[in-house]
Amino acid sequence: MRVIFMGTPDFSVPVLDALVKAGHEIAAVYCQPPRPAGRGKKDRPTPVHARAEALGLEVRHPVSLKSDEEQARFAALQADVAVVVAYGLILPQPVLDAPTHGCLNIHASLLPRWRGAAPIHRAIMSGDAETGICIMQMEAGLDTGPVLLREATAIGSEETTGALHDRLSVMGARLIVDALSRLEELTPEPQPETGVTYAAKIDKAEAAVDWSQPAEAISRQIRGLAPFPGAWTSLGGDRIKLLGARVVPGSGAPGVALDDGFTIACGEAAVEVTRAQRAGKGAQEAESFLRGMAIPRGTKLGEG
């Protein structure tokens, strides 16, 4: 098929690769414009931009698709379908209508649960047992369109957003190739009106750990915010990012270390931090982290 691809971050790259490998003709790749990054604040192309150029594909990065001119350029590509995955711009109706088979979105949740910006984070932070991928026919509403294909996967008890993100990206790539191979025979299923939830964008204010909360909630917070923005706590004036955790038995004053191995008492039970990061340092497994910054039994976290 003649495909317009629309995506921006790392999550989208395996999908582009899969479409190319499957033999589809990529008419153009749309992504967000390069933005200042790094110490020099030089414009840096997005992951999809860099990958598309490496593949020799035409890259377009308009700041908006609202103008008649941009919509005409899009329609002039005469695509069979547009594949959209974490693109980052709202698609006006003329864009949605331009390809012969419309625009298909790869969404990382089991719709209608977790429509919106941060479905992977929210699934883990809410303690969902499973999530998945939906291939959805796009319409004007926010992730409201009918679903062509869906596949569920269990969320591991210690899985982070980063790990789940990578699994779902590969799953989405496989499912969209499957969907395009039998597009004519798939029946779009309207989303049910019950069970709708919205995955609001992550606010950095959600990242501070409150050790008076139950261990299960804190573990979900740590895993759901890893690797970005990273749940954090303070220790002697230093801010520490907590990037992995598991719930373990234990009791004590909330925020107090129960041993020398990064087991911290919570409002109910305890968490063992399995991965952490000091300011200005790289992320480390707990054993390595503690060699550089010991947290002896009785240490109180969340103060200073």
KOLZA-39857 format. One record per atom (N, C-alpha, C): residue in three letters; x, y, z. Coordinates in pm, whole numbers, plus 50000, padded with zeros to 5 digits. Each point is the difference from the previous one (the first is absolute). Layout:
N
alaXYZ...
// end
This chain:
304
met500844988050000met499165012050000met500885012550000arg499425010949955arg500695013050004arg499615006650132val500995001850087val499755003550140val500655013550034ile499275008550068ile500595011550068ile500234995950145phe501225001750048phe500314996550139phe500105012650083met499374999950117met499985011750087met500344995850143gly501185003650045gly500464996450134gly501205008450036thr500365000050128thr501105008750044thr501024993250091pro499624993750114pro501014995450096pro500514985949970asp500834995150091asp500584986549987asp498924989449982phe498875001750068phe498924990149994phe499564997449856ser500105010149914ser499514999249863ser500984993449903val501284999750036val501034995649905val499824985349957pro499774990550092pro499814986149955pro498824998449904val498995008550013val498854999449910val500425003949859leu500755010949988leu500495004249868leu500864989149938asp500894994350078asp500864989249949asp499164988149952ala498974996550075ala499164988549964ala499245002649870leu499525012149981leu499275003349877leu500914999149878val501235005050017val500974999349890val500344985549970lys500264992250106lys500374985949982lys498884992149934ala498755003750028ala498854992949943ala499785003549852gly500765009749949gly499925003249859gly499065011249963his499475007150100his499115011149969his500805011949947glu499395007649913glu500625012049945glu499725011650096ile501045006050054ile499825011250092ile500035012949918ala498835006049984ala499885012149917ala500715011950065ala499925001050130ala500675010550076ala499914996550147val500925005650079val500014998350145val499765013750063tyr498985000850084tyr499715012150076tyr500434998150145cys500665010150056cys500404999450141cys500075014350054gln500255001150130gln500165013050062gln501315006549953pro500055013349995pro501225006849955pro501174997650096pro501245001249949pro501164999550090pro499895010850107arg500464996650121arg499935009850109arg501335000650074pro500295011350065pro501275001250072pro500154989250107ala501184994050006ala500254989450099ala501494999650031gly500334993850113gly501404998550038gly500585012950056arg501274999350036arg500665011550064arg500095012049907gly500214997449871gly500145011049905gly498685005649954lys498884993550039lys498665004249959lys499875001449848lys500694991249929lys499864999949855lys498764991949962asp499385003649887asp498844992649954asp500364985449976arg499224991150058arg500244985749986arg498784993449934pro500214992649892pro498864993249937pro499424989550093thr498724997549986thr499334989950081thr500474986049958pro499774989850084pro500414986449962pro499424995449867val498745003149973val499404996049871val500655007549885his500265012950019his500665008049897his501354993849963ala500794996950102ala501334994349975ala499904986549930arg499064991650043arg499874986849939arg499515000949856ala499045009049975ala499465001649865ala501095004849903glu500825009350045glu501095004749913glu500994988849971ala500274991850102ala500914988649979ala499444990249898leu498674999249994leu499344991049905leu499805006649863gly500405012649988gly499865006949873gly498595004549969leu499195002550103leu498605003849982leu499835015250010glu499005005149933glu499685014350010glu499435002950137val500535010450065val499565003850135val499345013749995arg498865001150061arg499315012750014arg499735002550147his500225012450046his499735003050141his499345013650017pro498785001549947pro499285012750018pro499655002250147val499945012750039val499625003050139val498504998550020ser499254999649891ser498554998350006ser499504994249869leu498854993550006leu499354994849879leu498685007149972lys499845011750061lys498725007149990lys499865008149872ser501105003649937ser499915008949884ser499524992249876asp499335007149911asp499554993949875asp501194994849921glu501115007450005glu501194996149924glu500554986650049glu500134998450131glu500534987550054glu499044988449972gln498725002550010gln499024989549973gln500024995849854ala500235009749911ala500104996949857ala501264991949971arg501105003350066arg501254992349983arg499814985650046phe499284998350110phe499724986750053phe499144992049903ala498935006249952ala499094993149908ala500684996549868ala500955008549958ala500694997849873ala500854987350000leu500284994650117leu500784987650009leu499204987949951gln498675001549995gln499114989649948gln500284986350065ala499995000250133ala500304987850075ala498794990950011asp500274987050011asp498944990450031asp499585001250145val500965002950088val499725000550143val501105008150069ala499675006150112ala501015006150086ala500074991950129val501214997150044val500234992950127val500555010150100val499305001650113val500335010250098val500344993350132val501155003550056val500394994350129val500835010350077ala499405005750106ala500695009850085ala500555011549917tyr499165005649913tyr500445010849911tyr500155013250074gly498965004050073gly500125012150081gly499265012149948leu499324998949886leu499165010949949leu498584994849979ile499035008650021ile498624996649969ile499825000149848leu499304989949949leu499774999149856leu498635005949967pro499955010849921pro498715005749959pro499244990249912gln498695002249989gln499164990749925gln500454998249855pro500425010549928pro500474997849863pro501204990649992val500854999950102val501144990750003val499504985950028leu499074998850095leu499454986850033leu499334993749878asp499405008449916asp499234995049886asp500824997849874ala501235005349996ala500755000149873ala500404986149950pro500604991250081pro500374986849947pro498764991649967thr500144991249906thr498874991649957thr499364992550117his500824994550088his499504992350115his500135007950130gly500155013249990gly500075008250119gly501314998750076cys499965003550128cys501194999850085cys499824989750111leu500984991150015leu499974989850104leu500995003750110asn499534999550123asn500835003450114asn500384987450078ile501254999250043ile500454989250088ile500005005650141his499094995250084his499855005650135his500384989650104ala500805004350099ala500574990650097ala499124998350123ser498764995649976ser499124996050110ser498874991749942leu499194994450088leu498824992549957leu498815009450006leu499805007449892leu498945009949995leu498634993850028pro499115007450071pro500075014350028pro500765003850128arg500644990450064arg500805003450117arg501285007249956trp500315010750068trp501215007949980trp500115006149861arg498955007349963arg500155009249887arg500935011350043gly500745005749904gly500795011750034gly501494998049999ala500715008950070ala501435002249979ala500934989950065ala499644994350114ala500974991950076ala499404986650040pro499554991949903pro499304987550037pro500894989650067ile501284999549965ile500894989950059ile500285003450146his500365012650026his500235004350138his498774997350087arg498835004049949arg498794999350081arg499584985650028ala500224991149905ala499644986050023ala500804994250116ile501315002850003ile500844994850109ile499675007050131met499875013149997met499765007550124met498654996550062ser499054995649918ser498684996350051ser499914985350040gly501074992549978gly500004986050040gly499254990949906asp499845003849873asp499314991449904asp500744986849983ala499264989349988ala500614986849981ala500464998049857glu499365007049905glu500374998549860glu499795013049925thr500645000849886thr499815010949907thr500114994049860gly500315008149901gly500124994249867gly500105010649892ile499724996049879ile500045008849883ile498664999449928cys499525011649957cys498845000749913cys500395006949869ile499584994349889ile500095006749871ile498635006349976met499975013249995met498755007550003met499845008749876gln498805000349946gln499685009449891gln499805013750062met500825009749959met499965013050065met498795008149956glu499475007850098glu498965009649973glu500315012550082ala499125009849998ala500325012950060ala500184999450152gly499324991050070gly500104999350145gly501344994450046leu500305001650129leu501264995350058leu499954984950021asp500634992549909asp500074985350010asp498634993650013thr499045005249926thr498624995250010thr499604990749885gly500854998549899gly499614992949879gly499824985050020pro499354993549903pro499784985550006pro501324992449989val500044988350063val501224992150009val499984988749896leu501074998949924leu500124989549898leu500644987450056leu501015001550083leu500724988850060leu500395003850142arg500024990250090arg500525002450135arg500704987550049glu501005002050083glu500714988750061glu500415004050141ala499734991350096ala500305002750141ala501314993550041thr500615005750103thr501204994050059thr499995002950150ala500464990450079ala500065001950145ala501125009850035ile499785007750106ile501025009050052ile500744992950113gly501314998849988gly500794993050100gly499985007250134ser500154992350108ser499915005750135ser501125009950030glu501124999249926glu501105009450021glu500305008049873glu499084999849904glu500255006449871glu499905015250011thr500935006849936thr500005014549997thr499345005049871thr499685012750000thr499465006149878thr500994998349884gly501295001650027gly501004998649894gly499984986249937ala499944989650082ala500004986449948ala498704996949926leu498885004250056leu498714997649937leu499895007949869his500505012250000his500055008449879his500674992449886asp501154993850028asp500734993049894asp499234987849950arg499354992850091arg499224988249959arg498815004149914leu499315010550041leu498815004349926leu500375005949864ser501165006349991ser500445005449871ser500184988849898val500634989250042val500194988449911val498654993649966met499124999150100met498684994349977met499215008649900gly500085013150017gly499295009049908gly500504998849858ala501314998449984ala500584998449867ala499474987449933arg499934989250077arg499504987349946arg498525001049964leu499215006350087leu498565000649976leu499645008949882ile500715011249980ile499645008749887ile500334993249868val501094992549994val500324992549878val498914989749972asp499544993350106asp498904990449986asp498735007049951ala499685011550059ala498795007349964ala500045004349853leu501125005049955leu500085004749861leu499914988449902ser500484988350041ser499994988549908ser498584994749974arg499075003350091arg498624995149982arg498995010950034leu500335012249957leu499185011550035leu498564998749950glu499844994549881glu498674999149941glu499074990950079glu500564990250072glu499154990350069glu499765003250146leu500705010150053leu499835003550141leu498745008350020thr499274997150108thr498785007450032thr500275009450117pro499915013149977pro500215009550111pro498944998250107glu500434998750124glu499064998450112glu499945012950081pro498825006150011pro499875012250080pro500424997250145gln500645009850061gln500394998450140gln498765000650089pro499974991750104pro498865000850093pro499985013350073glu498825004150042glu499875012750071glu500374998750147thr500044987850050thr500414997950139thr501494996850007gly500605003250113gly501414996750020gly500975010349946val499515011849963val500885010449946val500825006350113thr501325000449982thr500885007550092thr500975008149916tyr500555010650060tyr500915008949927tyr501385000050067ala501014998049917ala501384999450048ala500625013849989ala499795008250102ala500525013649999ala501525000049990lys500535010249936lys501445001749990lys500624999950139ile501174993950013ile500664999250130ile500485013850044asp499685003650123asp500445012550060asp501164996850094lys501065007849992lys501164997450086lys499655000850149ala498915006850031ala499585000950140ala499564986450056glu499734990549911glu499604986650043glu501194991350040ala501225005149982ala501184991550011ala500554998750142ala499685009350091ala500534999250137ala499344988450074val500804991550062val499494988350072val499535004050140asp498804996150034asp499455001750134asp500074986450068trp500974998350089trp500244986850060trp498884995450092ser499045008950032ser498874995850084ser498974992149919gln500164999949868gln499094992249915gln500334985150011pro499054991149966pro500284985750001pro501114996549901ala500744989450030ala501114995849915ala499564997149857glu498824994249984glu499524996849866glu499855012649916ala499445010550058ala499825012649928ala501365006449967ile500944999250093ile501315005949976ile500764992249894ser499914986850005ser500644991849897ser499465003449861arg498695001649990arg499395003549871arg500445013849955gln500115009350094gln500465013549966gln501434999749947ile500884992850070ile501404999249958ile500124993649863arg499314988749981arg500114992949871arg499315007649888gly498865006550033gly499255007249898gly500695012549951leu500855005950082leu500705012249961leu501444997549955ala500364987349984ala501364996549956ala499984996549852pro500885005949919pro501145008150042pro499725015050008phe498835004749950phe499775014450000phe498595002950050pro499825010050085pro501025009250052pro500814994350116gly499614988450051gly500704993750111gly499435004350134ala499444990550076ala499585003050137ala501255003550081trp499845008650102trp501195003950074trp499705001450150thr501084999250075thr499965002850142thr501285007650035ser500055005450119ser501195007650040ser500734992650111leu501305002250004leu500874994050103leu501115009850030gly499915006250119gly501055009350042gly500215011449903gly498945004949940gly500125011149907gly500194996049857asp500314987249975asp500144995149863asp498664994449952arg499725002049872arg498804994149940arg500404987249928ile499314989250029ile500304987049941ile498804995649916lys500274996349876lys498954994149918lys499914985150028leu498784995250015leu499754985850024leu499394994249873leu500674990249939leu499644995649865leu499594985349991gly499954993250113gly499554986150002gly499684996250143ala498974991650018ala499604996450136ala499174987449999arg500004993350116arg499094988850022arg499455001050142val498814994850021val499404999850133val500564988350079val500395002450124val500564989550087val499395001250139pro500034989250078pro499515001050138pro500885009450081gly499435006050100gly500785008850088gly499115010550061ser500415005450113ser499245010650065ser500945009050077gly499595012350015gly500805009950070gly499475013849971ala500665010150052ala499575013849973ala500155002849851pro498995005749937pro500075002449856pro501235008149960gly500694995049895gly501195006849950gly501304995650065val499944990950097val501214995650070val500544987249937ala501324999649979ala500654988249944ala499964988650101leu499524988349957leu499864988550089leu501224991050000asp500915002449905asp501254992349994asp501025008549927asp501124994049962asp501025007549926asp499854997949849gly498884994149957gly499854996249860gly498895007049927phe499635012350045phe499035008449930phe498574994750015thr499684994150116thr498634996450034thr499445011050089ile498935006649954ile499485011850067ile498584997350048ala499745003050127ala498674998350057ala499035009949938cys498784995549980cys498945008549945cys498845000450099gly498945007049965gly498855000550088gly499424986350027glu500214991149903glu499574986050014glu501024991649925ala500634990250068ala501064991549942ala501225008549962ala500784995449903ala501255007049966ala500304997949852val500885008549947val500494998049864val501514998050003glu500464991449912glu501434998649976glu500295007349869val500795010650008val500385007449880val501064991949926thr499774997449872thr500904991449923thr500895007949903arg499665012749976arg500775008249907arg499825014650040ala501105007749996ala499925013950046ala501045008449928gln499895013250019gln500905009249931gln500215012550084arg501265003850021arg500345012650066arg500065011049896ala499815012350044ala500075011549911ala501375000549932gly500015001649870gly501255001149925gly500674986849971lys499394989050043lys500574986749978lys499064991849912gly500504988749953gly499164990949923gly499164991250090ala498974994049944ala499174990650076ala500814987550031gln499804994350119gln500754988250044gln499064989950067glu500394987349989glu499334990050081glu500305003050147ala499114995750089ala500095003950141ala501354996550062glu500524988149968glu501264995750060glu501135009849965ser500085004049875ser501035009649958ser499765013750061phe498735004250003phe499655013150056phe500465000950145leu499744989450079leu500315000450143leu501494999850028arg500794995349904arg501465000750019arg500485014549997gly499285008549926gly500405014049992gly499255009050097met498874995250050met499195008050092met499274990550095ala500644996750110ala499434990550095ala498745005750065ile499044991250024ile498785003850072ile499844990050115pro500685002550112pro499974990450112pro498624998550061arg499794988650066arg498764997650074arg499725011850092gly498755004650002gly499615011150085gly500055013649933thr500595000749880thr500055012849926thr498575004149963lys499715012950013lys498685005249966lys500075006949864leu499194995449907leu499935006249868leu498825009549996gly500075009649910gly498915009749984gly500165012350083glu501155001850064glu500275011950080glu501245007049948gly500045013050018gly501205007649961gly500015003749854
// end
